[in-house]
Amino acid sequence: MQARLASALVAVGVALFAAPAGAADIDCDAFIDKLRSAASDLGVDFGHALVVSRARSDIDVFDITTNFEIDGDMSCRAGKLLRFEARMSEPASSRSDSQFEAFQAAALRAALGWEATKARTTVRAMAADAREYLKASRERGDVYISGKTEEHEPGAVSLGLIVTDTDTAFILIGAEEE
């Protein structure tokens, strides 16, 4: 009995140790290449952001631009993805909504290696939830009117979508090394 329990614990430990860590293991250069490829029709471009600070920082910050109404930023440490954020102004046309949805799905495919169907389904579900929460926020008369939803993925990766009357933001936060 004890031998079986010990071998089961060892198997669980090995499985946990061997499990992929998610975005913490995503190389920023690889993410940039994959996102540019997956969203090539949007003309995605990355540039190093100018960060003015008295504190010394080991974080690389990138500005993200597209040929459309989508922009964003990305932070990396030691070449690993920490945070990705894409933004779009609201109210948006149906074409802009469609492009933003495609950009979010491309980011999920680039960061998490998901298939297109899973990425699109997740993006659409999050958007529906966030818009429902936005409507409820308006009805309640909240001070800050917004709709927010989040998902937590294996490897301590978090996804968030925040919708307001002025903009929409999609955020992917990778697991940070301890």
C-alpha positions as a printed NumPy array, in Angstrom:
array([[  0.   ,   0.   ,   0.   ],
       [  2.743,   2.451,   0.966],
       [  4.733,   1.524,  -2.144],
       [  1.73 ,   2.265,  -4.362],
       [  1.118,   5.584,  -2.606],
       [  4.776,   6.543,  -2.904],
       [  4.908,   5.672,  -6.602],
       [  1.664,   7.604,  -7.212],
       [  3.109,  10.662,  -5.453],
       [  6.308,  10.393,  -7.49 ],
       [  4.261,  10.133, -10.716],
       [  2.198,  13.205,  -9.781],
       [  5.374,  15.126,  -8.877],
       [  7.038,  14.223, -12.168],
       [  3.89 ,  15.192, -14.102],
       [  3.704,  18.556, -12.343],
       [  7.407,  19.201, -12.844],
       [  7.214,  18.286, -16.532],
       [  4.044,  20.324, -17.207],
       [  4.556,  23.316, -19.485],
       [  4.895,  26.579, -17.589],
       [  2.914,  28.639, -20.085],
       [  3.837,  32.175, -21.075],
       [  6.729,  32.303, -18.595],
       [  8.612,  30.095, -21.04 ],
       [  7.617,  32.069, -24.152],
       [ 10.571,  33.739, -25.754],
       [  9.675,  37.36 , -26.596],
       [ 11.374,  37.171, -29.983],
       [  9.427,  33.997, -30.796],
       [  6.176,  35.629, -29.634],
       [  6.846,  38.67 , -31.826],
       [  7.542,  36.467, -34.853],
       [  4.459,  34.292, -34.251],
       [  2.169,  37.274, -33.688],
       [  3.451,  39.074, -36.775],
       [  2.81 ,  35.925, -38.8  ],
       [ -0.611,  35.121, -37.288],
       [ -1.847,  38.719, -37.684],
       [  0.048,  39.609, -40.859],
       [ -3.032,  41.195, -42.446],
       [ -3.046,  43.816, -39.64 ],
       [  0.52 ,  45.02 , -40.282],
       [  1.767,  44.425, -36.717],
       [  4.961,  46.261, -35.768],
       [  6.968,  46.239, -32.551],
       [  9.299,  49.029, -31.424],
       [ 11.298,  49.498, -28.233],
       [  9.529,  51.986, -25.993],
       [ 11.448,  54.8  , -24.355],
       [ 11.166,  54.373, -20.591],
       [ 12.378,  57.213, -18.383],
       [ 13.034,  56.156, -14.819],
       [ 15.528,  56.741, -12.036],
       [ 15.319,  53.09 , -11.085],
       [ 17.383,  50.59 , -12.999],
       [ 15.13 ,  48.126, -14.756],
       [ 15.785,  44.823, -16.469],
       [ 12.431,  44.929, -18.256],
       [ 12.215,  45.506, -22.003],
       [  9.096,  47.401, -23.046],
       [  7.777,  47.315, -26.606],
       [  5.177,  49.542, -28.257],
       [  2.878,  47.655, -30.612],
       [  1.263,  49.332, -33.597],
       [ -0.894,  48.069, -36.449],
       [ -2.182,  49.53 , -39.688],
       [ -5.618,  49.71 , -38.072],
       [ -7.152,  51.061, -34.854],
       [ -5.304,  48.634, -32.583],
       [ -2.222,  49.407, -30.507],
       [ -0.616,  48.002, -27.405],
       [  2.492,  47.255, -25.435],
       [  4.46 ,  44.273, -24.249],
       [  6.924,  43.741, -21.397],
       [  9.665,  41.126, -21.273],
       [ 12.316,  40.199, -18.723],
       [ 15.374,  38.209, -19.669],
       [ 13.794,  37.577, -23.066],
       [ 10.631,  36.035, -21.558],
       [  7.087,  37.38 , -21.978],
       [  5.713,  39.028, -18.836],
       [  2.763,  41.086, -20.073],
       [  1.008,  41.821, -23.352],
       [ -1.753,  44.404, -23.761],
       [ -3.746,  45.294, -26.871],
       [ -6.115,  48.271, -26.977],
       [ -8.843,  49.615, -29.244],
       [-10.87 ,  52.835, -28.929],
       [-14.622,  52.619, -28.415],
       [-17.121,  52.977, -29.9  ],
       [-15.698,  50.821, -32.664],
       [-17.05 ,  49.804, -36.043],
       [-17.937,  46.17 , -36.669],
       [-14.825,  45.941, -38.87 ],
       [-12.616,  47.19 , -36.013],
       [-14.296,  44.753, -33.599],
       [-13.563,  41.912, -36.011],
       [ -9.924,  42.974, -36.406],
       [ -9.486,  43.29 , -32.639],
       [-10.983,  39.829, -32.143],
       [ -8.566,  38.412, -34.729],
       [ -5.63 ,  40.18 , -33.039],
       [ -6.543,  38.781, -29.623],
       [ -6.887,  35.265, -31.049],
       [ -3.52 ,  35.63 , -32.824],
       [ -1.928,  36.666, -29.519],
       [ -3.359,  33.597, -27.767],
       [ -2.097,  31.328, -30.537],
       [  1.349,  32.962, -30.385],
       [  1.65 ,  32.886, -26.584],
       [ -0.102,  29.651, -25.669],
       [  0.136,  27.619, -28.859],
       [ -3.631,  27.221, -29.081],
       [ -5.45 ,  26.212, -32.23 ],
       [ -7.382,  28.989, -33.999],
       [-10.786,  27.584, -32.989],
       [ -9.966,  27.483, -29.273],
       [ -8.456,  30.972, -29.379],
       [-11.475,  32.486, -31.206],
       [-13.95 ,  30.724, -28.904],
       [-12.166,  32.023, -25.804],
       [-11.965,  35.576, -27.183],
       [-15.658,  35.593, -28.135],
       [-16.761,  34.215, -24.761],
       [-14.684,  36.788, -22.886],
       [-16.066,  39.626, -25.062],
       [-19.663,  38.514, -24.475],
       [-19.1  ,  38.358, -20.708],
       [-17.33 ,  41.735, -20.582],
       [-20.09 ,  43.438, -22.606],
       [-22.726,  41.904, -20.315],
       [-20.837,  43.198, -17.261],
       [-20.533,  46.632, -18.929],
       [-24.301,  46.745, -19.411],
       [-24.855,  45.778, -15.76 ],
       [-22.342,  48.43 , -14.644],
       [-24.316,  51.099, -16.527],
       [-27.613,  49.886, -15.035],
       [-26.196,  50.004, -11.49 ],
       [-24.821,  53.496, -12.073],
       [-21.29 ,  52.546, -11.025],
       [-18.782,  55.363, -10.579],
       [-16.405,  53.643, -13.022],
       [-18.547,  52.088, -15.745],
       [-16.779,  49.041, -17.138],
       [-17.097,  45.383, -17.926],
       [-14.233,  43.121, -16.911],
       [-13.663,  39.415, -17.207],
       [-10.664,  37.196, -16.703],
       [ -9.535,  33.652, -17.356],
       [ -6.764,  31.731, -15.635],
       [ -4.863,  29.213, -17.705],
       [ -2.401,  26.469, -16.724],
       [  1.096,  27.693, -15.951],
       [ -0.15 ,  30.735, -13.987],
       [ -1.127,  32.605, -17.162],
       [ -3.954,  35.119, -16.8  ],
       [ -6.102,  36.653, -19.532],
       [ -8.21 ,  39.751, -19.004],
       [-10.61 ,  41.841, -21.045],
       [-11.799,  45.271, -19.912],
       [-14.462,  47.146, -21.876],
       [-15.482,  50.768, -21.2  ],
       [-17.344,  53.386, -23.183],
       [-13.996,  54.768, -24.426],
       [-11.8  ,  51.72 , -25.009],
       [-11.311,  47.968, -24.862],
       [ -8.157,  46.336, -23.505],
       [ -7.072,  42.698, -23.811],
       [ -4.336,  41.691, -21.363],
       [ -2.232,  38.544, -21.173],
       [ -0.044,  38.157, -18.096],
       [  2.594,  35.444, -18.122],
       [  3.823,  33.63 , -15.066],
       [  6.711,  35.558, -13.571],
       [  9.732,  33.666, -12.316],
       [ 10.043,  33.707,  -8.551]])
